[in-house]
Amino acid sequence: MAKMTVRTSVVAVNAKVFKWLRESAGYSIEEITDIIKPKINLKELEERNEDIKLPLSTIKKLAKLYKRQVGCFFFPTVPEDEKEIKLTYYRMVGLEPVELKLGTEEAKKIYLAYRRARYYQSIIEDISEEGEGEEKKGKVEEEKEERRYSLTDDPEACSNKERERFEKERPDLMKGTHEKVLKNLRDLLADNAIYTLQFDLPLDMIRGFSLTQKPYILVINKNDSPTGKIFTLLHEYAHILLRLNEDIICSNMELLSNNNDNYKRTNNIKDIEIWCNRFAAAFLLPYKHIHNELLRYRKEPYRQLLERLSKNYKASTLAVAYRILNMRPDPIIQDRLLALQDEIRADIENIRIEAIQNIKKVEETYIFTWEDIPPSPVPLKSNYNR
């Protein structure tokens, strides 16, 4: 009996498309080279921009690996609306850029989450276009434009304005359990066409990210602590309010861009992150509230005070500590505040270490750096009414 020969279909894939699919899934050239049979010089083919000829069976295997449809491999070019994720992220302590290498499990998870967020964004956009009348859309657009801020604005004043607006819509906004507060914030943001998703992400590398082009999407880390989720949500909301028009993957990752004026003014991504951090901290811990707490509990040991404020204001002890460090003294609380700031400075590293040791309660460890801590403050006139 004659031996049957099985023919395998071979297809040509555009090199740029192949590279885009590989990198957007977080895979390195070495990993994919080991999968492809027979062996080819994949790196050379990608660099020379030549069509990559592969058996259809291999294409199907790669599609499953990348979590893509097979049809994506047949695109003539990379879709124009696809954005490149730049591989720079910021570690938990400090904001020094470190390369996030393709081929790591962290890269694969982060890229997949970004793609999923973009997918949900496209669905929301389609639904909005079909379901909203022009009158409603116009009203929403007008309202959003009124709430645009810049890096030259005081983040504390901006946060006060946003919190007052939110509390008018929902007086019990910050009352109840952490889960209740998080739900309140998510619901209010959704009412303003800003949608929140939770994904399973490596907590030691990324806290959340935002898609800052309409429709707006905020992503928080499913594995984060309750206080971490709330802070990250407000931090990412601050990115939306800044309207940098760049998708921002935060903490510990940033999509840097030199193409927008706001970024050029600072020439430093740390300025953007610090602005968002201070916005979130001031939203959770308003100056007037903390001022009154310091008056009420003048004799309370500072560690006990931090724990009290953390519990009452749905913020981590580390966030509370840095908020107090950044408060400007006024004559009414000057002595108490300056003494607290001295105690916190002497103990801040212990607070940070405690947060890192329990990864399930990482809190806002990544959020603050020593650049955020002002020098010993000079007594000022009263800021109580600011």
C-alpha positions in Angstrom: 0.0 0.0 0.0 1.4 3.4 -1.0 2.4 5.7 1.8 0.2 8.8 2.0 1.9 12.2 1.9 0.2 14.9 4.1 0.8 18.3 2.6 1.0 21.2 5.1 -0.2 24.6 3.9 2.5 27.3 4.1 1.4 30.9 4.5 3.4 34.2 4.3 3.1 36.6 7.2 4.1 40.2 7.0 7.2 40.7 9.1 6.0 43.9 10.8 2.7 42.2 11.6 4.4 39.2 13.0 6.7 41.3 15.2 3.7 43.3 16.4 1.8 40.2 17.4 4.8 38.7 19.2 5.7 41.8 21.1 2.1 42.8 22.0 1.8 39.3 23.6 5.1 39.8 25.6 7.1 37.1 23.9 10.8 37.3 23.0 12.3 36.3 19.7 14.2 33.4 21.4 11.0 31.9 22.8 9.2 32.0 19.5 12.3 30.7 17.5 12.3 27.6 19.7 8.6 27.0 18.9 8.8 27.3 15.1 9.6 24.2 13.1 11.6 23.9 10.9 14.1 26.4 12.4 14.3 29.8 10.8 16.4 33.0 11.5 13.4 34.9 12.9 15.5 37.8 14.1 17.0 38.4 10.7 13.6 38.1 8.9 12.0 40.7 11.3 14.9 43.1 10.9 15.0 42.8 7.1 11.2 43.1 7.0 10.8 40.1 4.8 7.6 37.9 4.7 7.9 35.1 7.2 6.7 31.8 5.7 5.2 29.4 8.2 3.1 26.2 8.2 -0.6 27.0 9.0 -0.4 24.6 11.9 2.4 26.8 13.4 0.3 29.9 12.9 -2.6 28.3 14.8 -0.3 27.4 17.6 1.1 30.9 17.9 -2.4 32.4 17.7 -3.4 30.2 20.7 -0.2 31.2 22.5 -0.7 34.9 21.9 -4.5 34.7 22.6 -5.2 36.2 19.2 -7.4 35.2 16.3 -5.7 33.3 13.4 -6.9 36.0 11.1 -4.6 38.6 12.7 -1.6 36.9 11.1 -3.1 37.7 7.7 -3.2 41.5 8.2 -1.3 43.3 5.4 0.0 45.9 7.8 -0.2 46.6 11.5 -3.5 48.3 12.3 -3.1 52.1 12.6 -5.0 52.3 16.0 -2.6 49.8 17.6 -0.3 51.5 20.1 3.2 50.3 21.0 3.8 49.8 24.7 7.2 51.2 25.5 9.0 48.8 27.8 9.8 51.1 30.8 8.4 50.6 34.2 9.0 51.8 37.7 9.7 49.5 40.6 8.0 49.5 43.9 10.5 51.7 45.7 11.8 54.7 43.8 11.0 55.8 40.2 14.2 54.7 38.4 13.3 53.3 35.0 14.0 49.6 34.5 13.5 47.5 31.4 10.6 45.2 31.4 12.0 42.3 29.3 10.0 40.4 26.7 9.7 36.8 27.6 9.0 37.3 31.3 5.7 36.2 32.8 5.2 39.7 34.1 5.4 41.2 30.6 2.9 38.7 29.2 0.4 39.5 31.9 0.8 43.2 31.6 0.5 43.2 27.8 -2.5 40.9 27.9 -4.2 43.2 30.4 -3.5 46.2 28.2 -5.0 44.5 25.2 -8.1 43.4 27.1 -8.6 47.0 28.3 -8.3 48.3 24.7 -10.8 45.6 23.6 -13.4 46.6 26.3 -12.7 50.3 25.4 -13.7 49.6 21.7 -16.9 47.8 22.8 -17.9 50.7 25.0 -17.2 53.1 22.2 -19.4 51.1 19.8 -22.2 50.9 22.3 -22.0 54.6 23.1 -22.2 55.6 19.5 -25.2 53.4 18.9 -27.1 54.1 22.2 -26.5 57.8 23.0 -28.4 60.6 21.5 -26.5 63.7 20.3 -28.0 65.9 23.1 -26.8 63.5 25.9 -23.4 63.1 24.3 -22.9 66.8 23.9 -23.8 67.4 27.6 -21.3 64.8 28.7 -18.5 66.2 26.5 -19.1 69.7 27.8 -19.0 68.6 31.4 -15.8 66.7 30.9 -14.0 69.6 29.3 -14.8 71.7 32.3 -12.9 69.3 34.5 -9.6 69.4 32.7 -6.5 70.3 34.8 -2.8 70.9 34.0 0.4 70.3 35.9 0.6 73.9 36.7 -2.6 73.6 38.8 -2.4 72.9 42.5 -3.3 69.2 42.9 -4.7 69.8 46.4 -7.1 72.5 45.1 -8.1 70.3 42.2 -8.8 67.3 44.5 -10.9 69.5 46.8 -13.0 70.6 43.8 -13.5 67.0 42.7 -14.3 65.6 46.1 -16.9 68.4 46.7 -18.5 67.6 43.4 -18.6 63.9 44.1 -20.0 64.4 47.6 -22.8 66.6 46.2 -23.9 63.6 44.0 -23.3 61.1 46.8 -23.1 62.4 50.3 -22.1 59.0 51.7 -19.2 58.7 49.2 -16.4 57.9 51.7 -18.5 56.2 54.3 -18.7 52.5 55.0 -16.3 49.6 54.3 -13.4 49.9 51.8 -15.4 47.8 49.3 -18.4 50.2 49.7 -16.2 53.3 49.1 -14.5 51.6 46.1 -17.9 50.8 44.6 -19.2 54.4 45.2 -16.2 55.8 43.4 -16.5 53.4 40.5 -20.2 54.1 40.1 -19.7 57.8 40.2 -16.9 57.6 37.6 -19.1 55.4 35.4 -21.9 58.0 35.6 -19.3 60.3 34.0 -18.3 57.9 31.3 -15.1 56.7 33.0 -15.1 53.0 33.4 -13.1 50.8 35.9 -11.8 47.3 35.3 -10.0 44.9 37.6 -7.4 42.5 36.3 -5.1 39.9 37.8 -1.7 41.6 37.5 1.8 41.1 39.2 1.4 43.3 42.2 5.1 44.0 42.8 5.3 45.6 39.3 2.1 47.3 38.5 -0.7 48.9 40.5 -3.0 50.1 37.7 -3.2 51.9 34.4 -5.4 54.2 32.5 -6.5 54.7 28.9 -6.7 58.4 28.6 -8.4 58.7 25.3 -12.2 58.4 25.0 -13.9 56.3 26.2 -11.8 56.5 29.4 -10.8 53.3 31.1 -9.2 52.8 34.5 -7.6 49.5 35.4 -6.8 48.5 39.0 -4.9 45.4 40.2 -7.3 42.7 41.5 -4.5 41.5 43.9 -4.0 44.9 45.6 -5.1 45.7 49.1 -8.4 47.6 49.6 -6.6 50.9 50.4 -4.3 50.3 47.4 -7.2 49.9 45.0 -8.9 53.1 46.2 -5.7 55.1 46.0 -4.8 53.7 42.6 -8.3 54.5 41.3 -7.9 58.1 42.3 -4.4 58.3 41.0 -5.5 57.0 37.6 -8.5 59.3 37.6 -6.0 62.2 38.0 -4.3 61.1 34.8 -7.6 61.3 33.1 -8.2 64.8 34.4 -4.7 65.9 33.2 -5.8 64.9 29.6 -2.2 64.0 28.5 -3.8 61.9 25.7 -1.4 59.0 26.3 -2.2 55.6 27.7 -0.6 55.5 31.1 0.5 52.3 32.8 1.5 53.3 36.3 3.6 51.9 38.9 5.4 50.5 38.1 5.3 51.2 34.5 4.9 54.3 32.3 4.3 54.9 28.7 6.6 57.9 28.1 5.8 60.3 25.3 7.5 63.4 24.0 4.6 64.2 21.8 2.4 66.2 24.1 2.8 69.7 25.4 2.1 68.9 29.0 4.9 66.3 29.0 7.3 68.7 27.4 6.7 71.3 30.0 8.0 69.0 32.7 10.4 66.9 30.7 10.1 64.5 33.6 7.5 61.7 34.1 8.1 61.9 37.8 6.4 65.3 37.8 3.3 63.8 36.3 3.3 60.9 38.8 3.9 63.1 41.8 1.0 65.4 40.7 -1.3 62.4 40.5 -0.1 61.0 43.8 -0.7 64.3 45.6 -4.2 64.6 44.0 -5.1 61.1 45.3 -3.7 61.7 48.8 -5.5 65.1 49.1 -8.7 63.6 47.9 -8.6 60.8 50.6 -7.1 63.0 53.3 -8.5 66.6 52.9 -6.5 69.3 54.6 -9.3 70.5 56.7 -10.1 67.0 57.9 -6.6 66.2 58.9 -6.2 69.7 60.5 -9.1 68.9 62.7 -7.8 65.4 63.6 -4.5 66.9 64.7 -6.3 69.4 66.9 -8.6 66.7 68.4 -5.8 64.2 69.1 -3.0 66.5 70.2 -1.6 64.0 72.7 -2.0 60.8 70.8 1.3 58.9 69.9 2.0 59.4 66.3 1.9 55.7 65.3 -1.5 55.4 66.9 -2.6 58.5 65.1 -1.5 57.1 61.7 -3.5 54.0 62.3 -6.5 56.0 63.3 -6.4 58.2 60.2 -5.7 55.1 58.0 -8.8 53.4 59.2 -11.1 56.4 59.1 -10.0 57.8 55.7 -9.5 54.5 53.8 -5.8 55.2 53.1 -2.7 53.2 54.0 -0.5 54.3 57.0 2.2 55.0 54.5 -0.1 57.3 52.5 -1.1 59.0 55.7 2.5 59.5 56.7 3.4 61.1 53.4 0.3 63.3 53.4 1.3 64.7 56.8 4.9 65.2 55.6 3.5 67.3 52.7 1.1 69.4 54.8 2.0 73.0 55.2 1.8 74.2 58.8 -0.4 77.0 60.0 -0.3 78.7 63.4 -3.1 76.7 64.9 -1.4 73.3 64.4 2.1 74.4 63.8 3.8 72.8 66.8 1.9 69.5 66.6 2.4 69.2 62.8 6.2 70.0 63.0 6.7 67.5 65.8 4.7 64.8 63.8 6.8 65.5 60.7 10.0 65.0 62.6 8.8 61.7 64.1 7.7 60.5 60.7 11.0 61.4 59.0 12.8 59.4 61.6 10.6 56.4 61.1 9.6 56.5 57.5 11.9 53.7 56.3 10.4 51.4 58.9 6.9 52.2 57.7 8.0 51.5 54.1 9.6 48.2 55.0 6.5 47.1 56.9 4.4 47.7 53.8 6.8 45.8 51.6 7.0 42.8 53.9 3.4 41.8 53.5 2.8 41.7 49.7 -0.9 41.2 50.2 -1.0 44.6 51.8 1.6 46.3 49.7 -0.3 49.6 50.2 1.0 52.7 48.4 4.7 51.7 48.7 5.5 52.5 45.1 3.7 55.8 45.2 6.1 58.0 47.1 9.8 58.7 46.8 12.1 60.9 48.8 11.8 63.6 46.1 8.2 63.9 47.3 9.2 64.8 50.8 9.7 68.6 51.3 12.5 69.9 53.5 11.6 70.9 57.0 8.8 73.4 56.5 8.9 77.0 57.3 6.0 78.1 59.5 3.4 79.9 57.3 0.3 81.9 57.8 -2.9 79.9 58.3 -3.8 77.5 55.4 -6.9 76.3 57.2 -9.3 77.8 54.7 -7.4 76.9 51.6 
